[in-house]
Amino acid sequence: MRPYTPKDNVQKKAYYTDRFWVAPRIPEEPVPESSPYADDLAAVKKACKVLKAYLQRGQLVIFINPEDNIAALSALKKERGYSMLSELSAVDFLAERGGFEVFYQLLNLDEARRLRVKCFVEENQAVESVNPLYRSADWAEREMWDLMGVKVNNHPYLKRLIMPDDWEGHPLRKTYPLEGDEFAQWYEVDKIFGKEARDIIGPENRDPARIDRYDTERFARLGHEVPRGAPAEMVDKEEETPLSYQEEEGVFLIQKMSEENSKVLDKRK
């Protein structure tokens, strides 16, 4: 057994000393002149200005200005064979840089080669929709707007994808409260019953891991079941319910199972 070592009152210490601590980055390598990625980079440079380009884990990453996303992706698709947009999203850098890092993950199916195009978008700045180039961008751009709040111009149907249409805020931003703000805590109560029912129902519990064993409306213990809606004081007073594996008559041509005939393994084989 590992010997115990004092933790020096760790409960009173902050878990993070630096709020904006950044994990060590994967090394950025130069693009070899004799590689296929060099030709990909040359095609993008003809179409728009390239701010930065490097290899990361054998994959080309290209930084461009946000207004050049259509030109860059069009060149890669039509000239270099990147026919699939496999992923599109944004990373929240609001606290550090005041905006988002939008990325487009491209795939060349013929040559099994991946490439990533990135651009930095300020909080209230919009990017052009790439849906005319890649149909897979439709829902991805809607999700990026819904959860991150990145605006997309000329999208055919830029409405919320996951949250309700009248939702306030963008839940995947780092500044969004983990259990929701006041609007989130009262949304369903206000929508279904009205604000006058707040004192009667109470705020919503948005912790999916919380289970109340005394809540007989939504939780029952195996072998200690109580009637649905029973008062909480009955939970510990109810006698143990014997386990039954099948209905009384069993199933035709199937041997009836019983607790006496079952075997519980002490350890895995």
C-alpha positions in Angstrom: 0.0 0.0 0.0 1.2 3.5 -0.8 2.3 5.3 2.3 0.3 8.3 3.4 1.8 11.7 2.9 0.3 14.9 4.4 -1.4 17.1 1.9 -0.7 20.4 3.8 -4.3 21.4 4.0 -4.9 21.1 0.3 -8.6 21.8 0.7 -7.9 25.5 1.4 -5.6 25.9 -1.6 -6.8 27.1 -5.1 -6.7 24.4 -7.7 -5.4 26.8 -10.4 -2.9 29.5 -9.7 -3.0 30.9 -13.2 -6.4 31.4 -14.7 -5.1 31.5 -18.3 -2.5 28.7 -18.0 -1.9 27.1 -21.4 -0.7 23.6 -21.8 2.5 23.1 -23.8 1.8 23.2 -27.5 2.6 20.6 -30.1 5.8 21.6 -31.9 5.3 23.6 -35.1 7.5 22.4 -38.0 8.3 24.2 -41.3 6.6 23.1 -44.5 9.1 21.1 -46.6 9.5 22.4 -50.1 9.3 19.0 -51.7 6.1 17.8 -50.1 2.5 17.9 -51.4 1.7 20.3 -48.6 4.0 22.8 -50.2 1.8 22.8 -53.3 -1.3 23.2 -51.2 0.2 26.2 -49.5 1.2 27.7 -52.8 -2.4 27.4 -54.1 -3.7 29.2 -51.0 -1.0 32.0 -51.3 -2.2 32.6 -54.9 -5.8 33.1 -53.7 -5.2 35.2 -50.5 -2.7 36.4 -47.9 -1.3 33.7 -45.6 -0.5 34.9 -42.1 1.2 31.8 -40.9 1.7 28.2 -42.1 3.3 25.2 -40.4 3.1 21.4 -40.0 1.7 20.0 -36.8 1.7 16.2 -36.3 2.3 15.8 -40.0 -0.7 18.0 -40.9 -0.6 21.4 -42.6 -2.1 24.3 -40.7 -2.7 27.6 -42.5 -3.7 30.9 -40.8 -5.6 33.5 -43.0 -7.7 36.6 -42.5 -11.4 35.8 -41.8 -12.5 37.7 -44.9 -10.4 35.4 -47.1 -12.0 32.1 -46.0 -14.1 31.6 -49.2 -11.1 32.3 -51.4 -8.8 29.9 -49.5 -11.2 27.0 -49.3 -12.3 27.4 -52.9 -8.7 27.2 -54.1 -8.1 24.1 -51.9 -11.2 22.4 -53.1 -11.0 23.1 -56.9 -7.2 23.1 -57.4 -5.9 20.7 -54.7 -8.7 18.1 -54.3 -9.9 18.9 -50.8 -13.4 17.8 -51.5 -14.6 17.2 -48.0 -15.1 19.6 -45.0 -15.0 17.1 -42.1 -15.3 19.6 -39.3 -15.9 23.3 -38.7 -16.1 25.0 -35.3 -14.6 27.7 -33.1 -12.4 28.0 -30.0 -13.2 30.6 -27.3 -10.4 33.1 -26.8 -12.6 35.9 -25.5 -10.9 36.4 -22.2 -7.4 36.4 -23.7 -7.7 37.9 -27.2 -11.3 39.2 -27.4 -12.5 36.7 -30.0 -12.7 33.2 -31.5 -10.4 31.0 -33.5 -12.5 29.5 -36.3 -11.1 26.4 -38.0 -12.0 24.4 -41.1 -10.8 20.8 -41.2 -10.4 19.6 -44.8 -9.9 16.1 -46.3 -8.4 15.1 -49.6 -10.0 11.7 -50.2 -7.9 10.8 -53.3 -4.6 11.3 -51.5 -5.7 10.7 -47.9 -4.4 14.0 -46.8 -5.8 16.4 -44.1 -5.4 20.1 -43.8 -6.6 22.8 -41.4 -7.4 26.4 -42.2 -7.7 28.8 -39.3 -8.7 32.4 -38.9 -9.3 34.7 -35.9 -12.7 36.4 -35.6 -13.4 39.2 -33.1 -16.4 38.9 -30.8 -18.8 41.0 -33.0 -17.2 40.2 -36.3 -18.8 37.9 -38.8 -17.4 35.3 -41.2 -18.8 34.4 -44.6 -20.7 31.1 -44.9 -18.8 28.3 -46.7 -22.1 26.4 -47.3 -22.0 27.1 -51.1 -18.6 25.2 -51.2 -19.3 22.5 -48.7 -22.9 21.4 -47.8 -21.6 19.9 -44.5 -21.0 23.4 -43.3 -24.8 24.0 -43.0 -25.4 22.6 -39.6 -21.8 23.1 -38.4 -22.2 26.9 -38.9 -25.6 26.9 -37.2 -24.1 25.0 -34.2 -21.2 27.5 -34.1 -23.6 30.4 -34.0 -25.9 28.6 -31.5 -23.4 27.5 -28.9 -20.5 30.0 -29.4 -22.1 33.1 -30.8 -19.9 33.4 -33.9 -21.9 35.2 -36.6 -22.1 33.8 -40.1 -23.1 36.0 -43.1 -25.3 34.7 -46.0 -26.1 31.4 -44.3 -29.3 30.0 -45.9 -31.0 29.3 -42.5 -29.0 30.7 -39.6 -31.2 29.7 -36.6 -30.4 27.9 -33.4 -29.7 24.2 -33.9 -29.7 22.8 -30.3 -31.0 25.4 -28.0 -34.6 26.9 -28.3 -35.1 29.8 -30.7 -35.7 32.2 -27.8 -32.7 31.2 -25.7 -30.5 33.9 -24.3 -26.7 33.5 -24.5 -24.4 30.9 -25.9 -23.8 27.9 -23.6 -20.3 26.8 -24.9 -18.6 30.1 -24.1 -16.2 29.8 -21.2 -18.0 32.7 -19.5 -21.3 30.9 -19.5 -22.2 29.6 -16.0 -21.9 25.8 -15.7 -25.4 25.5 -14.2 -26.8 28.2 -16.3 -27.7 31.8 -15.5 -31.1 33.0 -14.1 -32.7 32.7 -17.5 -31.6 29.1 -17.9 -32.7 28.1 -14.4 -36.2 29.4 -14.9 -36.7 28.8 -18.6 -39.0 25.8 -18.6 -40.9 27.0 -15.5 -41.6 30.3 -17.2 -42.4 28.8 -20.5 -44.8 26.1 -19.3 -46.3 27.5 -16.2 -45.5 31.2 -16.3 -43.4 33.4 -13.9 -46.1 33.4 -11.3 -45.3 29.7 -10.6 -41.7 30.3 -9.7 -42.4 30.3 -5.9 -44.4 27.1 -6.2 -42.1 25.0 -8.4 -38.6 26.4 -7.7 -35.7 26.7 -10.0 -34.6 23.9 -12.3 -31.9 21.5 -11.3 -29.4 21.3 -14.1 -26.9 18.9 -12.5 -27.4 15.6 -14.5 -25.4 13.6 -12.0 -27.6 14.5 -9.0 -29.8 11.7 -7.8 -32.1 12.1 -4.8 -32.9 8.7 -3.4 -35.9 10.2 -1.5 -37.5 11.4 -4.7 -40.1 8.6 -5.2 -41.4 10.3 -8.4 -38.2 9.8 -10.4 -36.0 7.4 -8.5 -36.5 3.9 -7.1 -34.0 1.5 -5.5 -33.9 -2.0 -6.9 -35.3 -4.4 -4.3 -36.7 -1.6 -2.1 -39.4 -0.2 -4.4 -42.1 2.0 -3.0 -45.3 3.3 -4.7 -44.7 6.1 -7.1 -45.2 9.4 -5.3 -44.9 7.9 -1.8 -43.7 10.2 1.0 -40.0 10.3 1.7 -40.3 8.7 5.1 -41.4 5.4 3.5 -38.1 4.9 1.6 -36.2 3.4 4.5 -39.2 1.6 6.1 -40.2 -0.5 3.1 -39.3 -4.2 3.4 -37.0 -5.7 0.8 -38.7 -6.8 -2.4 -37.7 -10.3 -3.6 -36.1 -10.3 -7.0 -38.0 -12.0 -9.9 -36.4 -12.7 -13.2 -39.5 -13.7 -15.3 -43.2 -13.6 -15.2 -45.1 -16.3 -13.3 -45.7 -18.5 -16.4 -42.2 -18.0 -17.8 -41.5 -18.0 -21.6 -42.3 -21.0 -23.8 -39.3 -23.4 -24.4 -37.0 -21.3 -22.1 -35.9 -22.6 -18.7 -37.3 -20.4 -15.9 -34.6 -18.4 -14.1 -34.5 -18.1 -10.4 -32.1 -16.5 -7.9 -31.3 -20.0 -6.4 -30.2 -21.3 -9.8 -28.0 -18.3 -10.6 -24.3 -18.0 -9.9 -22.4 -14.9 -9.1 -18.7 -14.9 -10.1 -16.3 -13.7 -7.4 -13.9 -12.5 -10.0 -13.6 -12.2 -13.7 -12.0 -15.0 -15.7 
